[in-house]
Amino acid sequence: MRVEIRGGRILWPDGTIEEGSLAIEGGRIAGPTRATGFSAHRVIDARGLLVLPGIVDLHGDAFERQIMPRPGVEVSLGVALQETDLQVVGNGITTVFHAITWSWEPGLRGRDMAHRLKEAIQAMRGRLAADTHIHLRHETFNLEAVEEIAGWLADGSIRLLAFNDHTPSIHKLLGQPAKLQKYAERAHLSVAEFEALLHRVWARRDEVPAAIRRLAKAAAASRVASASHDDLSAEQRQQFHQMGCTISEFPTTEEAARRAANLGDPIVLGAPNVMRGGSHTGAVGASAMIAKGLCQVLASDYYYPSLLHAAFRLAREGVLPFAKAWALISANPASAAGMTDRGMIRAGARADFVLVDDEQPALPRVAATVVAGRPVFQANRQLVAGF
């Protein structure tokens, strides 16, 4: 189907924003066009709107709240993924990576759920509006899963692998049942059962480094991007870089981020941190890191609307020009994931767009979302005939 996006203010690859029209054929951008020179089957009226590259979200786990809206209350995965998809495209996200945590803990983040989610995402791909992929968050103490995850990497089930290491911080809570309660509930275990499991997992800690090297090598062999999560130090980032793990996801110190920057490794921070004006956990302030050049990618983390609002806030407060702020949620994450076909509005790229009403700069809203040339969401006004 031939489509035209007509009359919007388009963000071009050189950073300029100029009014124009775009032709779309076969789900890809055919290039700029004049209304008189292109016969379109469908016209998207973008007058008064910004036409921006679709948002690419490398790390979002808010879908977990759709699966388990309350502790111990699980919703059908089909319903949860479908509702998540509506949230995603409604917030301008055209490529989404569901960050599935596979831990040694049973329950929401255990083996059974990881397998069920992978199978559900694969089965529902034709129904989901966003281009949906799996970002597997591997808890490094989950030694039993290493061979299975290597198989997932080899068969293409995973598009991004992250190495999480939350076990040491959980281990510090041994003997504090009140603080372990939330972990036990998530795992559907009693506190005593959870403590016994934690003791068994901790006893194998000397095997963890070799398992990390095994999976980092498998990811590289399968050309799957990999990330280290919550880097604590420059040395830790250097070690992961040497294993071919070139994305630094949510570094916890400026020292670790600076080493990543010096190595040329993309640094991922949370868009909610920018949107809210600071971290909810007391971690480094993302806006300050961005101003120092210590962040190339923003991710939704736990709140999908944060990506749109973070980019606009960075531009509004003068932290970055708008084009560079938008690149943090479009071109840069696409590049970090090795997706060279999206993230910019250029001929030949995927026709992934978000049309934004910026009449109130402090409260931008998504007017429409287009994925591979297909309008999948629109709000408030009729933009597409017959949609």
N, C-alpha and C positions, 0 to 999 in steps of 0.2 A: 504494500500500500504506500502510495506517495502522500506525504504529509508536509504542510508548511506551518512553521511557527512565524506568525506575522506581527510586525510592529513593536516588538519588545526592545528593551535596552539590554543589549547582549554584552556579556563579559568575554572579551576576546583573549587569546593566549598571551598577547603582549601587555595585558593588564588594563587596556582601555575599555571603556563602556560606551557603546554607541548604539543608537537605534538602528534596527535593521530587521531582516527576515532570514529564516533558515529553511533550507530544503532537506527533507529526510526521505531516504529511499532504502528499503530493505533493512530497516532498523539502524541505519547509520547516517551520519551527517553527510549530505551531498555537497554542502557548501552554502555560502550566502546566495540569496536570490531576490529578484524583484517580483512583486505580485503579478506583474503583467507578463513575466517570462517563464512562469512555472505553473503547470496545470496540476493542482493538488486534489486528491480525492477527499482530503480532510484538512481543514484549516483550524489552527489553534490561535485564537485572538489574544495576543500578549500585550496589547496596547496598555501603557501605564505600568507595566510590570518589568521587573528585572528577569532576564533569562540567564540562568547560571548553570554551570556544570552540575550534574547530579552529585549528591553527597555520597562519599564512600566511607563507611563506618567499619573500621577494622576490629573493634572490640566493644561489643555490647552484650550485657548479660541481663538486661531488664526483662527478657522473656521468662526468666526464672520465676518472676512474680506472677506471670500469667499461668505458669504451670502449678505453682503452689502459692496462691494468694494469701493463705494463712498457714502457719506451721502445721504440718500433718494433713492439710487439705489439698488434694491433688486434682487438677482438672485434666480432661482429655488432652493429649498432646496435639491432636488435630485442631481442636478449638483454640488451644493456647498459641499455636504457631500461626493460625489464621488471624487471630486478634492482634498478635504481635506484628504481623505483616501490615495490617491496617495502620497501626501506629507508625511503623517505619516509613511507608510511602506518604503518609499524612504529614510527616515531618521532613519530607524532601530527600530521604535516603533512598538511593536507587540501587546501591550495592551494599549488602549487609553481611557481616560476619558474625554469626551467633557464637559467642564465646562459651563453649561447653566445657565445664570443669570436670575432669575425670580424676577423682581422688581415691585414696585408699579407704575413705569413708563410704559406707553404704548410703542409700537414700538418694536425695536430690542430686548429689554430686558423685554418685557411685557408678560402678560398671554397668549395672542394668539400665540406669537412666541414660548414660552415654550411648549405649547401643540403641536404645529405643529412640532417642532424639535423632541419631544419625539416620536410622531407617525411616523415621517420620519425615525428616527434611527431604530425603531422597524421593520418597513416595509422593510428597506434596509439591515438588518443584514446579510442576505444570500449573498448579493452582496459585502459587505465591506470586505476587506482583513484583516484588523486589528481586533482584538477582541475588540469591541467597547461598551463602557458603558457610563452612564450618571452620571456626578458629578453635582448635583444641587446646585447652589449658591443662597441661599435664602436671599434676602434682608429683614432684621429683621423687618422693618417697613411695610412690605407687609402683613398686618394682614388679608386681605381678602383671601389670598391664603393658610392659615394655614391648614384648613381641607382638602383641595385638596392635599396638599403636604403630609399630614399624610396618605392619601389613596395611593399615589404613593409609599411611603415607605412600606406600608403593602402589595402591590401587586408586589413588586420586581422591579419596574421601575427604581429605583435609587440605585446605588451602593456606592455612597459617597454623604454626605450632608454637606454643609458648611454654616456657619452663617456669612453673610456679613453685615456690618453696615456702609454704605457710606452716609446715609441720613444726619447725623449731619454735615458732611463737605459740603454737597450740600446746606443745610439750611443756612450755613454761607454766602452763595453767594446771598441771597435775597437782592434785591435792587441794584444788579450789573448785569444789563441785558447783558452786553457784555460777562461776564463769564458764564452766564447761557445759552447762545446761543447754545453751543454744546449739552447740555443736552436736550434742547427743540427740536433741530433738530433730535436727536436720537429718541425722543419720538413722532415725527411728530406733535408737538404742537407749537403754538406761544410762545414767552417768557412770555407774560401775562397769557396765559392758563397754562403754566408750573408752574409759581409762585403760581397761585391759587390752583393748585393740591398739590404743596409742602406745602402750608399752611394747607390744609385739612389733609394731612398725618401727619404732625408734631403735630397737635392738639391731636393725639391719642398716643403720645409717652409713656404715662404711662401704656399702655396695652402691650408694647413690651416684657418686661421681662417674663411675664407669657406665652406668645406665644413661646418664645425661649424654656422655660422649657417643654412646651407641645411637641414640635417637637424633642427635644433632647431625651425625654422619648420614643417617637414613633420610633425614629431611633434605640435606644438601643433594644426595643422590637422586631424590625425586623432584628436585627443583622447587621445593616448598619453602617459602620464607619462614624464618623462625625468630623468636623473640625471647629475651630473658625478662622476667617480670620482677619489678621492685628491686632493681640493682642497688646494692648498698654502698659500693665503693668503686673506685677507678679500677682496682685490680680485678674485681668480679666482672666488670664490663669487658675488660681486656681478655679475660679467660674465655668468656662466651664468644667474643669476636673471633678469637683464634680457632674456635670450633666451627666457624661459619655461621654463627647465630648473630645476625647483623642488625637486629632491631632492639632498641632499649625501651622497654615498655614500663612506664611509670617509675623511672628511677627515683629513689627516695632521698638522694643527696645531690647537691650541685656538683660535687666532685665526680660522681659517677656520670652525670650528664655531660660534664665537660670532656671526660675521656671519650664518651660516645661521639661527641661533636668532633673531637680531634681525629677520631678514626673514620669519620664520615658515615657513622651509623645513624639512621633515623631515630629520633626520640619521640615517643608517644606519651602524651599527657591527657588528662581527663577534661573534656569540654565542660562538665558540670563545675569544675574548679574555676574555670574562666567565667562561666555564666553567673555563678554565685558570688564571685569576687574573692574566692579563697577555698581552701580544702576543708572538707567537713571532718577530716581526721587530724588536722594540724600539719599535714605534709607541705612540701614546697608549694609556693603560689605559682600557678601555671602562667598567669599573665606576666609576672616578673621574669620567669624563665624564657618566655617567648620574646620579651623585650631584649634579652641577652643573647638571643639566637640559639637557645638551648631547647628548642622544641620545633619539630617539623610536621608533626601529625597530632590532631586532636581526635579523640574517640568518645563515643557516647557514654561508655562505661555503664552506669546504672540508670541513665535518663536520656531517652532518644531525642526529645526536643532541644537538648542542650547544644547540639552541634550548630544548628542555625543561629541560635541566640548568641553563642560564644563568638562566632565569626563577626556578627554585626557589632557586638560589644567591643571587640578588639579594634575595629575600625572607628567606631564612635569615640572611643577614648584615646585614639591616636597611637595606640601601641603598634599597629601595622596599617599600611594602606589596605583598602578593602580587597584588592585583588590578591594580595599576599595572605590576608586573613582567610579568604575563601579557599586558597590553595591548601591550607592546613586540613581542610575537610573534603578535598576533592582530588586535585592532581597529586599531592604529596602522598596520601595514603594509597592511592592507586599505584604509584611508582614503588612504594615500599613493599607492596604485595606482589609486584611483578606484573601488574595489569596495565600494559602499555596501551590498551585500546580505549581508555576512558579517563575522565578527570579534567579534560579540556574540551572546549568547543572548537573543533577543527575538522576539516574534511577527512572523512574516512573513519573517524572515531565513532564509538557507539553513541546512539542518539539518546543519551541519558540527561535529562534536564530537570531542574526545579524552577518554577516560575514563582517569584516572590513579590508580594505586595509590601513595599517599603514606605508607604505613605506616612506611617509612624515609625521612624527609625529605631526607636527604643522598643518597639513591639512588632517586629516583622512577622508576617504570617505566610504560610505556603498557600498559594492560590491553585497550583496544579503541579503534578509530578508526571514525568514522561519517562518510561523505561523502554529502551531499545525501540524508540519511535512510537510506542503505544501509550496513550494517556491512561494512567491507572488511578489517578486521584484528581479531584478538583473540588474547590470549596467556594461557596458564596455566590459566585456569578457564573453564568454560562460561558465557558471559554471555547468549548469544542461542540460543534453541531452534532447532535445525536448521542452525546456521551451521557 
